[in-house]
Amino acid sequence: MRRFLLALSALAIASSVAVPTDVLAQQRGKKEDAKPSEKEKKKKEWEITQRPLKDRPNAGPCPYVKVLYDAARYIEFDGKEASSAVGFSGEVEGVKAKCEYRESDPIKVQMDLLFALGRGPKADGQQKTYRYWVAVTDRNRSVLAKQYFDLPVTFQPGTDRMYVNDDVTGIVIPRLDQATSGANFEILVGLDVTPEMAAFNRAGKRFRINAGQTQSAQTQGAPAQGQTQQ
C-alpha cells in the first residue's frame, strides 16, 4: 500500500470528523473483554439509527482521475523500434478510484492501479523496478503535488508477462470552503518514461507487453496469477 503525502499551504484544511481506527480497535477490544451484561449495555449505546457517514453521499463529485496518454506505456528498445529489440515493457492497464468528503472536510481519495508488465527478448535479467507517479492538479491548470512510487517485480522463469495491482492511499486534497468540490481537481497517473518513450506513445505506436516472445510464453501470467504488491 502506498501513501500519498500532499501539503498545500495555500488552502485551508478542515479537520475530519471520522473516528481514528486505533480508537475503534480499542473500543472493539473493550467490548470483547466485557461481561455479558455489560456487552448488552454497550450494544444499546452503539446502536446507530442513521446511516454511517461513509454511506452518505459526498458533498460533491470526486476529482477526475485519468492516465496521462504520453506516459501510459513504458517500452525499452535496444537501438531500434522492433519487437525483437524490446527489453522490459509496461502499461497502466486500469485505474479505480473512490473519494469521500462531507461539508467542509478535505477530499480523501483512494486508488487501485493495475499494471500489465512484460519482459522482452532484450530484457536484462528477471527483475525490474518500474517507476510511476501520481499528480494532483488544479483541473487543467497547474500541478499542486506530484509523488513517485517504485514498483519492483520479479518475472518467474518461463514467464514474460505479469499483472500487478498497487493501491495508493492518503491522497488528501484541502478545500478552501464548502463551495469547493472535487470537480475543481484532477488526478493524473503515469509511468516514469523517457522523452523518447513519450514521443513513441504520443505517435500512437505500440507493441504487446511481451513483444518478441514465444506464443507459449505469451499465454502465461493471466491477471488472476499476477503478482500483488502490498
C-alpha positions as CSV (number, residue, x, y, z in Angstrom):
1,M,0.0,0.0,0.0
2,R,1.4,3.4,-1.0
3,R,0.9,6.6,1.0
4,F,0.5,9.9,-0.9
5,L,1.6,12.9,1.0
6,L,0.0,16.2,-0.1
7,A,0.7,19.6,1.6
8,L,-0.9,22.7,0.1
9,S,-0.4,25.6,2.4
10,A,-2.5,28.0,0.2
11,L,-5.7,26.1,1.0
12,A,-7.5,25.7,4.3
13,I,-7.6,22.2,5.7
14,A,-10.7,21.3,7.7
15,S,-10.5,18.7,10.4
16,S,-12.0,15.3,9.8
17,V,-15.0,14.0,11.8
18,A,-14.1,10.4,11.3
19,V,-13.2,8.3,14.4
20,P,-9.5,7.2,14.3
21,T,-9.2,3.4,13.5
22,D,-7.0,2.8,16.5
23,V,-9.6,4.2,18.8
24,L,-12.2,1.9,17.2
25,A,-9.9,-1.0,17.7
26,Q,-9.5,-0.2,21.3
27,Q,-13.3,0.1,21.7
28,R,-13.8,-3.3,20.0
29,G,-11.3,-4.9,22.3
30,K,-13.1,-3.5,25.3
31,K,-16.4,-4.9,24.1
32,E,-14.9,-8.4,23.7
33,D,-13.5,-8.4,27.3
34,A,-16.7,-7.1,28.8
35,K,-19.1,-9.2,30.9
36,P,-22.3,-10.4,29.2
37,S,-24.5,-7.8,31.0
38,E,-22.1,-5.0,30.0
39,K,-22.0,-6.3,26.4
40,E,-25.7,-5.8,26.2
41,K,-25.4,-2.3,27.6
42,K,-22.7,-1.4,25.1
43,K,-24.7,-2.8,22.2
44,K,-27.5,-0.4,23.0
45,E,-25.1,2.6,23.3
46,W,-23.6,1.8,19.9
47,E,-26.8,1.3,18.0
48,I,-26.9,3.7,15.1
49,T,-30.2,5.0,13.9
50,Q,-28.8,6.8,10.9
51,R,-26.7,5.6,8.1
52,P,-22.9,5.6,8.8
53,L,-21.0,8.6,7.5
54,K,-19.2,6.6,4.7
55,D,-22.6,5.6,3.2
56,R,-23.8,9.2,2.9
57,P,-23.5,11.0,-0.4
58,N,-20.4,13.2,-0.8
59,A,-20.7,16.9,-0.7
60,G,-20.0,16.9,-4.5
61,P,-18.4,14.9,-7.3
62,C,-15.0,13.2,-7.0
63,P,-11.9,14.5,-8.7
64,Y,-11.5,13.3,-12.3
65,V,-8.9,10.5,-12.4
66,K,-7.2,9.5,-15.6
67,V,-3.9,8.0,-17.1
68,L,-1.8,10.5,-19.0
69,Y,-1.6,9.2,-22.5
70,D,2.0,10.1,-23.1
71,A,3.0,8.2,-20.0
72,A,0.6,5.3,-20.2
73,R,3.2,2.8,-21.6
74,Y,6.8,2.1,-20.9
75,I,8.8,0.3,-23.6
76,E,12.6,-0.2,-23.6
77,F,14.3,-0.6,-27.0
78,D,17.7,-1.9,-27.8
79,G,18.6,0.5,-30.6
80,K,15.6,0.2,-32.9
81,E,11.8,0.2,-32.6
82,A,11.2,-3.5,-33.3
83,S,9.6,-6.4,-31.4
84,S,12.9,-8.2,-31.4
85,A,14.6,-5.3,-29.7
86,V,12.2,-4.9,-26.8
87,G,13.5,-5.1,-23.3
88,F,11.2,-4.5,-20.3
89,S,7.8,-3.0,-21.0
90,G,4.8,-2.0,-19.0
91,E,1.4,-0.3,-19.3
92,V,-1.1,1.2,-16.9
93,E,-4.0,-1.2,-17.6
94,G,-6.6,0.4,-15.4
95,V,-7.4,2.8,-12.5
96,K,-10.1,2.6,-10.0
97,A,-10.7,5.4,-7.5
98,K,-13.1,6.5,-4.8
99,C,-13.3,9.6,-2.7
100,E,-15.0,10.9,0.4
101,Y,-15.7,14.4,1.7
102,R,-18.5,16.0,3.8
103,E,-19.4,19.6,4.5
104,S,-16.0,21.5,4.6
105,D,-13.8,18.4,5.1
106,P,-10.8,17.8,2.7
107,I,-11.3,15.4,-0.1
108,K,-9.8,11.9,0.6
109,V,-9.0,9.8,-2.4
110,Q,-8.0,6.1,-2.6
111,M,-6.9,4.5,-5.9
112,D,-6.3,0.9,-7.1
113,L,-3.9,0.6,-10.1
114,L,-3.5,-2.3,-12.4
115,F,-0.2,-2.6,-14.4
116,A,0.5,-5.0,-17.2
117,L,4.2,-5.7,-17.3
118,G,6.3,-7.6,-19.9
119,R,9.8,-9.0,-20.4
120,G,11.0,-8.9,-24.0
121,P,13.9,-10.7,-25.7
122,K,16.4,-7.9,-24.8
123,A,15.5,-7.7,-21.2
124,D,18.4,-7.8,-18.8
125,G,17.7,-10.4,-16.1
126,Q,14.4,-11.4,-14.4
127,Q,14.0,-8.4,-12.1
128,K,12.9,-4.9,-12.9
129,T,11.9,-1.9,-10.8
130,Y,9.3,0.2,-12.6
131,R,8.5,3.7,-11.5
132,Y,5.2,5.5,-11.7
133,W,3.9,8.8,-10.5
134,V,0.6,10.3,-9.2
135,A,-0.1,14.0,-9.6
136,V,-2.9,16.2,-8.3
137,T,-3.7,19.2,-10.5
138,D,-5.9,22.2,-10.3
139,R,-8.1,20.9,-13.2
140,N,-6.1,21.5,-16.4
141,R,-4.1,24.4,-15.0
142,S,-1.2,23.7,-12.6
143,V,0.3,20.7,-10.7
144,L,-0.4,21.0,-7.0
145,A,1.5,17.9,-5.9
146,K,3.3,15.0,-7.5
147,Q,4.8,11.9,-6.0
148,Y,6.8,9.0,-7.4
149,F,6.5,5.3,-6.4
150,D,8.8,2.3,-7.1
151,L,7.3,-0.9,-8.3
152,P,9.8,-3.8,-8.0
153,V,8.9,-7.0,-9.7
154,T,10.4,-10.4,-10.5
155,F,9.5,-12.4,-13.6
156,Q,9.3,-16.1,-12.9
157,P,11.4,-18.4,-15.2
158,G,9.5,-19.1,-18.4
159,T,7.1,-16.2,-17.8
160,D,7.3,-13.0,-19.8
161,R,4.1,-11.4,-18.7
162,M,2.6,-10.4,-15.3
163,Y,-0.1,-8.2,-13.9
164,V,0.4,-6.2,-10.7
165,N,-2.0,-4.4,-8.5
166,D,-0.9,-1.4,-6.4
167,D,-3.1,0.8,-4.3
168,V,-2.4,4.4,-3.3
169,T,-4.0,5.8,-0.2
170,G,-3.5,9.0,1.8
171,I,-4.4,11.4,-1.0
172,V,-5.9,14.4,0.9
173,I,-6.9,17.5,-1.1
174,P,-7.7,20.5,1.1
175,R,-10.7,22.7,0.1
176,L,-11.0,26.4,0.5
177,D,-14.6,26.2,1.6
178,Q,-17.8,24.1,1.2
179,A,-18.3,25.5,-2.3
180,T,-15.0,23.9,-3.5
181,S,-15.9,20.5,-4.9
182,G,-13.9,17.6,-6.3
183,A,-14.7,18.8,-9.8
184,N,-12.0,21.5,-9.3
185,F,-9.3,18.9,-9.2
186,E,-7.8,16.2,-11.4
187,I,-5.6,13.3,-10.5
188,L,-3.2,12.0,-13.2
189,V,-1.3,8.7,-13.2
190,G,1.6,7.8,-15.5
191,L,4.7,5.7,-15.8
192,D,8.1,7.4,-15.5
193,V,9.1,7.4,-19.1
194,T,11.9,9.0,-21.2
195,P,11.2,11.7,-23.7
196,E,11.7,9.1,-26.4
197,M,9.1,6.8,-24.9
198,A,6.7,9.7,-24.5
199,A,7.1,10.5,-28.2
200,F,6.6,6.9,-29.1
201,N,3.3,6.9,-27.1
202,R,2.2,10.2,-28.5
203,A,2.6,8.9,-32.0
204,G,0.1,6.1,-31.2
205,K,2.7,3.3,-31.7
206,R,2.6,0.2,-29.5
207,F,3.8,-3.4,-29.1
208,R,2.4,-6.1,-26.9
209,I,3.7,-6.0,-23.4
210,N,5.7,-9.2,-24.1
211,A,6.6,-8.4,-27.7
212,G,9.1,-10.8,-29.3
213,Q,8.5,-13.7,-27.1
214,T,7.1,-17.1,-28.0
215,Q,3.4,-17.9,-28.1
216,S,3.6,-20.4,-25.3
217,A,5.1,-17.8,-23.0
218,Q,2.5,-15.2,-24.0
219,T,-0.3,-17.4,-22.6
220,Q,1.2,-17.4,-19.1
221,G,0.6,-14.8,-16.4
222,A,-3.1,-14.2,-16.6
223,P,-4.4,-11.4,-14.3
224,A,-5.5,-13.9,-11.6
225,Q,-2.0,-15.2,-11.5
226,G,-0.3,-11.8,-11.3
227,Q,1.9,-10.6,-8.5
228,T,0.3,-8.3,-6.0
229,Q,2.3,-5.6,-4.3
230,Q,1.5,-4.8,-0.7
